[in-house]
Amino acid sequence: MSETDKHGTTFDQASREATGARPYGRYLEDFEEGATYKHWPAKTVTEADDHMFCLITMNHHPLSKPDRGIVKVRTDVFNQRNELVATFKRAVLIPKRPA
């Protein structure tokens, strides 16, 4: 069952796609182990950005549901001289393709 807010916005992937809206990401089955995804354009991430993201998201993820899976991501951060300045790993919840 699809949940909607007071504006009629739906919160599940299948309902969003049924409206013709552009999908906002890949399904779990679309990821391949060892794949590299480069993001462009680049953005300078500041300490303030990091704190704001953590405060906004509170990093709450319900991990034991059958309609999603976990993708482990490693991010390498390079400065303007192409020097590696940070590396971090995280786990991201990704919805599975509807049956």
DSSP file (Angstrom, degrees, kcal/mol; ACC not computed):
  #  RESIDUE AA STRUCTURE BP1 BP2  ACC     N-H-->O    O-->H-N    N-H-->O    O-->H-N    TCO  KAPPA ALPHA  PHI   PSI    X-CA   Y-CA   Z-CA
    1    1 A M              0   0    0      0, 0.0     2,-0.3     0, 0.0     0, 0.0   0.000 360.0 360.0 360.0 137.5    0.0    0.0    0.0
    2    2 A S        -     0   0    0     10,-0.0     2,-0.4     8,-0.0     8,-0.0  -0.662 360.0-143.7 -87.3 135.4    1.3    3.4   -0.9
    3    3 A E        -     0   0    0     -2,-0.3     8,-1.7     5,-0.0     2,-0.3  -0.785  19.2-172.1 -94.9 142.4    1.6    6.1    1.7
    4    4 A T  B     -A   10   0A   0     -2,-0.4     6,-0.2     6,-0.2     2,-0.1  -0.952  15.1-134.5-131.1 153.7    0.9    9.7    0.8
    5    5 A D    >   -     0   0    0      4,-1.5     3,-2.0    -2,-0.3     6,-0.0  -0.306  46.8 -82.0 -93.5-173.7    1.2   13.0    2.6
    6    6 A K  T 3  S+     0   0    0      1,-0.3    -1,-0.0     2,-0.1    -2,-0.0   0.661 130.8  54.3 -65.8 -14.9   -1.3   15.8    2.7
    7    7 A H  T 3  S-     0   0    0      2,-0.1    -1,-0.3     0, 0.0    -3,-0.0   0.414 119.8-107.3 -96.3   0.1   -0.2   17.0   -0.7
    8    8 A G    <   +     0   0    0     -3,-2.0     2,-0.3     1,-0.3    -2,-0.1   0.576  66.2 153.2  85.2   9.7   -0.7   13.6   -2.4
    9    9 A T        -     0   0    0      1,-0.0    -4,-1.5     2,-0.0    -1,-0.3  -0.583  37.4-137.8 -74.3 129.5    3.0   12.9   -2.6
   10   10 A T  B     -A    4   0A   0     -2,-0.3    -6,-0.2    -6,-0.2    -1,-0.0  -0.594  10.2-158.6 -90.2 153.2    3.7    9.1   -2.7
   11   11 A F        +     0   0    0     -8,-1.7     2,-0.4    -2,-0.2    -7,-0.1   0.365  62.1  80.1-114.9   4.0    6.5    7.6   -0.7
   12   12 A D  S  > S-     0   0    0     -9,-0.3     4,-2.1     1,-0.1     5,-0.2  -0.887  75.6-125.5-117.1 151.3    7.2    4.3   -2.3
   13   13 A Q  H  > S+     0   0    0     -2,-0.4     4,-2.6     1,-0.2     5,-0.2   0.886 106.0  52.4 -58.2 -47.0    9.2    3.6   -5.5
   14   14 A A  H  > S+     0   0    0      1,-0.2     4,-2.0     2,-0.2    -1,-0.2   0.905 110.9  47.2 -61.3 -42.8    6.5    1.7   -7.4
   15   15 A S  H  > S+     0   0    0      2,-0.2     4,-0.9     1,-0.2    -1,-0.2   0.896 111.6  51.0 -66.2 -39.6    3.9    4.4   -6.9
   16   16 A R  H ><>S+     0   0    0     -4,-2.1     5,-1.3     1,-0.2     3,-0.7   0.931 112.3  46.2 -62.3 -44.5    6.3    7.1   -8.0
   17   17 A E  H ><5S+     0   0    0     -4,-2.6     3,-1.5     1,-0.2    -1,-0.2   0.835 104.5  61.9 -68.5 -31.5    7.2    5.3  -11.1
   18   18 A A  H 3<5S+     0   0    0     -4,-2.0    -1,-0.2     1,-0.3    -2,-0.2   0.766  98.2  58.1 -65.3 -24.4    3.6    4.5  -11.9
   19   19 A T  T <<5S-     0   0    0     -4,-0.9    -1,-0.3    -3,-0.7    -2,-0.2   0.550 121.9-107.4 -80.4  -7.0    2.9    8.3  -12.2
   20   20 A G  T < 5S+     0   0    0     -3,-1.5    -3,-0.2     1,-0.3    -2,-0.1   0.427  70.2 149.6  92.6  -0.2    5.5    8.6  -14.9
   21   21 A A      < -     0   0    0     -5,-1.3    -1,-0.3     1,-0.1     3,-0.1  -0.338  58.0 -98.1 -64.8 148.1    8.0   10.3  -12.5
   22   22 A R        -     0   0    0      1,-0.1    -1,-0.1    -3,-0.1    -5,-0.0  -0.491  43.2-108.4 -66.5 131.4   11.6    9.7  -13.2
   23   23 A P        -     0   0    0      0, 0.0    -1,-0.1     0, 0.0     3,-0.0  -0.336  22.4-142.9 -58.6 142.7   13.0    6.9  -11.0
   24   24 A Y        -     0   0    0     -3,-0.1     2,-0.3   -11,-0.0    -2,-0.1   0.208  66.9 -18.3 -98.6  16.9   15.3    8.4   -8.4
   25   25 A G  S    S-     0   0    0     69,-0.0     2,-0.2     0, 0.0    -1,-0.0  -0.985  79.0 -62.4 171.5-174.7   17.8    5.6   -8.3
   26   26 A R        -     0   0    0     -2,-0.3     2,-0.2     1,-0.1    -2,-0.0  -0.549  44.0-117.1 -90.4 158.0   18.8    2.0   -9.0
   27   27 A Y    >   -     0   0    0     -2,-0.2     3,-1.8    67,-0.1     4,-0.4  -0.566  34.4-104.8 -85.0 161.2   17.2   -1.1   -7.6
   28   28 A L  G >  S+     0   0    0     67,-2.2     3,-1.4     1,-0.3    68,-0.1   0.876 121.5  56.9 -52.1 -41.9   19.3   -3.4   -5.5
   29   29 A E  G 3  S+     0   0    0      1,-0.3    -1,-0.3    66,-0.2    67,-0.1   0.652  96.0  66.4 -68.4 -14.9   19.5   -5.9   -8.4
   30   30 A D  G <  S+     0   0    0     -3,-1.8    -1,-0.3     2,-0.0     2,-0.2   0.615  82.9  92.1 -82.1 -13.1   21.0   -3.2  -10.6
   31   31 A F    <   -     0   0    0     -3,-1.4     2,-0.4    -4,-0.4    -3,-0.0  -0.582  60.8-156.6 -85.1 145.5   24.2   -2.9   -8.6
   32   32 A E    >   -     0   0    0     -2,-0.2     3,-2.0     0, 0.0     2,-0.1  -0.969  27.2-106.4-120.6 136.8   27.3   -5.0   -9.5
   33   33 A E  T 3  S+     0   0    0     -2,-0.4     0, 0.0     1,-0.3     0, 0.0  -0.371 105.5  15.6 -60.4 132.9   30.0   -5.8   -7.0
   34   34 A G  T 3  S+     0   0    0      1,-0.3    -1,-0.3    -2,-0.1     2,-0.0   0.402  89.6 145.7  85.2  -2.6   33.2   -3.8   -7.7
   35   35 A A    <   -     0   0    0     -3,-2.0     2,-0.5     1,-0.0    -1,-0.3  -0.335  40.2-141.4 -68.1 150.5   31.4   -1.3  -10.0
   36   36 A T        -     0   0    0      2,-0.0     2,-0.5    -2,-0.0    -1,-0.0  -0.962  12.9-168.8-115.3 129.3   32.6    2.3   -9.9
   37   37 A Y        -     0   0    0     -2,-0.5     2,-0.4     2,-0.0    -2,-0.0  -0.966   8.2-158.9-119.1 114.7   30.2    5.2  -10.1
   38   38 A K        -     0   0    0     -2,-0.5     2,-0.4     2,-0.0    -2,-0.0  -0.764   7.9-145.3 -95.6 138.3   31.7    8.6  -10.7
   39   39 A H        -     0   0    0     -2,-0.4    -2,-0.0     0, 0.0     0, 0.0  -0.856  17.4-144.0-105.8 135.9   29.8   11.8   -9.8
   40   40 A W  S    S+     0   0    0     -2,-0.4     2,-0.2     1,-0.1     3,-0.0  -0.980  71.7  41.5-147.6 140.5   29.9   15.0  -11.7
   41   41 A P  S    S-     0   0    0      0, 0.0    -1,-0.1     0, 0.0     2,-0.1   0.507  87.7-132.8 -76.8 160.3   29.9   17.9  -11.3
   42   42 A A        -     0   0    0     -2,-0.2     2,-0.4     1,-0.0    -2,-0.1  -0.343  18.6-159.3 -76.7 160.0   32.1   17.8   -8.2
   43   43 A K        -     0   0    0     -2,-0.1     2,-0.6    -3,-0.0    -1,-0.0  -0.999  21.6-120.0-140.3 140.1   31.3   19.7   -5.0
   44   44 A T        -     0   0    0     -2,-0.4     2,-0.6     1,-0.0    35,-0.0  -0.715  28.9-150.9 -78.2 121.0   33.4   20.7   -2.2
   45   45 A V        -     0   0    0     -2,-0.6     2,-0.2     4,-0.0    -1,-0.0  -0.851  14.7-163.3 -97.4 120.5   32.1   19.0    0.9
   46   46 A T     >  -     0   0    0     -2,-0.6     4,-1.9     1,-0.1     5,-0.1  -0.493  34.7-107.7 -97.5 168.8   32.8   21.1    4.0
   47   47 A E  H  > S+     0   0    0      1,-0.2     4,-2.4     2,-0.2     5,-0.2   0.877 122.7  56.2 -61.0 -36.5   32.7   20.1    7.7
   48   48 A A  H  > S+     0   0    0      2,-0.2     4,-2.7     1,-0.2    -1,-0.2   0.899 104.1  52.7 -62.8 -40.4   29.5   22.1    7.9
   49   49 A D  H  > S+     0   0    0      2,-0.2     4,-2.5     1,-0.2    -1,-0.2   0.925 109.6  49.5 -58.5 -44.9   27.9   20.0    5.1
   50   50 A D  H  X S+     0   0    0     -4,-1.9     4,-2.2     1,-0.2    -2,-0.2   0.930 112.7  45.7 -61.6 -47.3   28.8   16.8    7.0
   51   51 A H  H  X S+     0   0    0     -4,-2.4     4,-2.3     1,-0.2    -1,-0.2   0.909 112.8  50.4 -63.7 -42.0   27.3   18.0   10.3
   52   52 A M  H  X S+     0   0    0     -4,-2.7     4,-2.8     2,-0.2     5,-0.2   0.919 109.9  50.2 -63.3 -43.9   24.2   19.3    8.5
   53   53 A F  H  X S+     0   0    0     -4,-2.5     4,-2.6     1,-0.2     5,-0.3   0.925 111.9  47.7 -60.1 -45.1   23.6   16.0    6.7
   54   54 A C  H  X S+     0   0    0     -4,-2.2     4,-1.9     1,-0.2    -1,-0.2   0.891 113.9  47.5 -64.5 -38.9   24.0   14.0   10.0
   55   55 A L  H  < S+     0   0    0     -4,-2.3    -2,-0.2    -5,-0.2    -1,-0.2   0.902 115.1  44.9 -68.6 -40.8   21.6   16.3   11.8
   56   56 A I  H  < S+     0   0    0     -4,-2.8    -2,-0.2    -5,-0.2    -3,-0.2   0.935 123.9  32.0 -69.2 -46.7   19.0   16.2    9.1
   57   57 A T  H >< S-     0   0    0     -4,-2.6     3,-1.3    -5,-0.2    -2,-0.2   0.750  78.6-157.1 -85.5 -24.5   19.1   12.5    8.4
   58   58 A M  T 3<  -     0   0    0     -4,-1.9    -4,-0.1    -5,-0.3    -3,-0.1   0.581  50.0-102.9  52.4   8.0   19.9   11.3   12.0
   59   59 A N  T 3   +     0   0    0     -6,-0.3     2,-0.7     1,-0.2    -1,-0.3   0.818  67.1 162.1  49.3  42.0   21.1    8.3   10.0
   60   60 A H    <   +     0   0    0     -3,-1.3    -1,-0.2     2,-0.0     0, 0.0  -0.830   6.6 167.9 -93.9 117.0   18.1    6.1   10.9
   61   61 A H        -     0   0    0     -2,-0.7     2,-1.0    31,-0.0    31,-0.0  -0.968  33.5-140.9-132.4 117.6   17.8    3.2    8.6
   62   62 A P        +     0   0    0      0, 0.0     3,-0.5     0, 0.0    -2,-0.0  -0.670  27.7 179.8 -75.2 103.9   15.4    0.2    9.2
   63   63 A L        +     0   0    0     -2,-1.0     5,-0.1     1,-0.2     7,-0.0   0.595  60.2  66.9 -86.9 -12.2   17.7   -2.6    8.0
   64   64 A S        +     0   0    0      5,-0.0    -1,-0.2     2,-0.0     5,-0.0   0.233  68.6 117.4-101.6  21.3   15.7   -5.8    8.4
   65   65 A K    >   -     0   0    0     -3,-0.5     3,-0.9     1,-0.1     0, 0.0  -0.607  60.9-137.6 -89.7 145.1   12.8   -5.4    5.8
   66   66 A P  T 3  S+     0   0    0      0, 0.0    -1,-0.1     0, 0.0    -2,-0.0   0.596  95.2  66.9 -77.6 -11.6   12.4   -7.8    2.8
   67   67 A D  T 3  S+     0   0    0     28,-0.1    29,-2.5     2,-0.0     2,-0.3   0.269 104.3  42.4 -93.7  13.4   11.7   -5.1    0.2
   68   68 A R  E <   -B   95   0B   0     -3,-0.9     2,-0.3    27,-0.3    25,-0.1  -0.966  62.2-159.4-150.5 164.7   15.2   -3.6    0.4
   69   69 A G  E     -B   94   0B   0     25,-2.6    25,-2.7    -2,-0.3     2,-0.5  -0.867  25.7-102.6-140.4 174.4   18.9   -4.6    0.6
   70   70 A I  E     -B   93   0B   0     -2,-0.3     2,-0.5    23,-0.2    23,-0.2  -0.880  23.2-167.2-108.1 130.3   22.2   -3.1    1.7
   71   71 A V  E     -B   92   0B   0     21,-2.5    21,-2.6    -2,-0.5     2,-0.5  -0.975  16.5-142.5-112.2 125.5   24.8   -1.8   -0.7
   72   72 A K  E     -B   91   0B   0     -2,-0.5     2,-0.4    19,-0.2    19,-0.2  -0.773  21.2-166.7 -90.1 130.6   28.2   -1.1    0.8
   73   73 A V  E     -B   90   0B   0     17,-3.0    17,-2.3    -2,-0.5     2,-0.5  -0.941  14.6-162.0-122.5 135.8   29.9    2.0   -0.7
   74   74 A R  E     -B   89   0B   0     -2,-0.4     2,-0.5    15,-0.2    15,-0.2  -0.981  13.2-162.1-113.3 129.4   33.4    3.2   -0.5
   75   75 A T  E     -B   88   0B   0     13,-3.1    13,-2.2    -2,-0.5     2,-0.5  -0.948   4.3-162.1-114.5 128.0   34.0    6.9   -1.4
   76   76 A D  E     -B   87   0B   0     -2,-0.5     2,-0.5    11,-0.2    11,-0.2  -0.928   9.8-155.2-106.4 131.4   37.4    8.3   -2.3
   77   77 A V  E     -B   86   0B   0      9,-3.2     8,-3.2    -2,-0.5     9,-1.3  -0.925   9.5-169.8-113.2 127.5   37.7   12.1   -2.1
   78   78 A F  E     -B   84   0B   0     -2,-0.5     6,-0.2     6,-0.2     2,-0.1  -0.890  13.4-136.0-116.4 145.0   40.3   13.9   -4.1
   79   79 A N    >   -     0   0    0      4,-2.1     3,-2.1    -2,-0.4    -1,-0.0  -0.206  44.8 -82.0 -86.0-174.7   41.4   17.5   -3.9
   80   80 A Q  T 3  S+     0   0    0      1,-0.3    -1,-0.1     2,-0.1    -2,-0.0   0.660 131.1  56.4 -66.0 -15.2   42.0   19.9   -6.8
   81   81 A R  T 3  S-     0   0    0      2,-0.1    -1,-0.3     0, 0.0     3,-0.1   0.231 118.8-111.2 -97.2  13.0   45.5   18.4   -7.2
   82   82 A N  S <  S+     0   0    0     -3,-2.1     2,-0.4     1,-0.2    -2,-0.1   0.789  70.0 146.1  62.5  30.6   44.0   14.9   -7.6
   83   83 A E        -     0   0    0      1,-0.0    -4,-2.1     2,-0.0     2,-0.4  -0.834  57.1-113.8 -97.2 134.6   45.5   13.8   -4.3
   84   84 A L  E     +B   78   0B   0     -2,-0.4    -6,-0.2    -6,-0.2     3,-0.1  -0.537  43.6 165.5 -67.2 120.9   43.5   11.4   -2.2
   85   85 A V  E     +     0   0B   0     -8,-3.2     2,-0.3    -2,-0.4    -7,-0.2   0.571  59.4  10.9-115.7 -15.3   42.4   13.3    1.0
   86   86 A A  E     -B   77   0B   0     -9,-1.3    -9,-3.2     2,-0.0     2,-0.4  -0.973  50.8-171.0-161.5 148.2   39.7   11.1    2.5
   87   87 A T  E     +B   76   0B   0     -2,-0.3     2,-0.3   -11,-0.2   -11,-0.2  -0.990  15.7 171.0-138.7 133.8   38.2    7.7    2.2
   88   88 A F  E     -B   75   0B   0    -13,-2.2   -13,-3.1    -2,-0.4     2,-0.4  -0.992  18.7-148.2-143.7 154.8   35.1    6.5    3.9
   89   89 A K  E     +B   74   0B   0     -2,-0.3     2,-0.3   -15,-0.2   -15,-0.2  -0.908  21.7 164.8-119.6 146.9   32.8    3.5    3.8
   90   90 A R  E     -B   73   0B   0    -17,-2.3   -17,-3.0    -2,-0.4     2,-0.4  -0.972  32.1-121.9-152.9 165.0   29.1    3.4    4.5
   91   91 A A  E     -B   72   0B   0     -2,-0.3     2,-0.4   -19,-0.2   -19,-0.2  -0.944  26.2-164.2-113.0 135.6   26.1    1.1    4.0
   92   92 A V  E     -B   71   0B   0    -21,-2.6   -21,-2.5    -2,-0.4     2,-0.4  -0.960  18.7-127.4-123.5 135.3   23.1    2.4    2.0
   93   93 A L  E     -B   70   0B   0     -2,-0.4   -23,-0.2   -23,-0.2   -30,-0.0  -0.681  29.4-174.7 -79.3 131.1   19.5    1.0    1.9
   94   94 A I  E     -B   69   0B   0    -25,-2.7   -25,-2.6    -2,-0.4   -67,-0.1  -0.994  24.8-118.4-128.2 132.2   18.4    0.3   -1.7
   95   95 A P  E     -B   68   0B   0      0, 0.0   -67,-2.2     0, 0.0   -27,-0.3  -0.413  28.2-124.1 -68.3 144.4   14.8   -0.8   -2.7
   96   96 A K        -     0   0    0    -29,-2.5     3,-0.1   -69,-0.2   -29,-0.0  -0.536  36.2 -89.9 -81.9 154.9   14.5   -4.2   -4.4
   97   97 A R        -     0   0    0     -2,-0.2    -1,-0.1     1,-0.1   -71,-0.0  -0.417  51.9-102.9 -62.6 135.8   12.8   -4.4   -7.8
   98   98 A P              0   0    0      0, 0.0    -1,-0.1     0, 0.0   -31,-0.0  -0.292 360.0 360.0 -60.7 145.9    9.0   -5.0   -7.3
   99   99 A A              0   0    0     -3,-0.1    -2,-0.1     0, 0.0     0, 0.0   0.490 360.0 360.0 -67.7 360.0    8.0   -8.6   -8.0
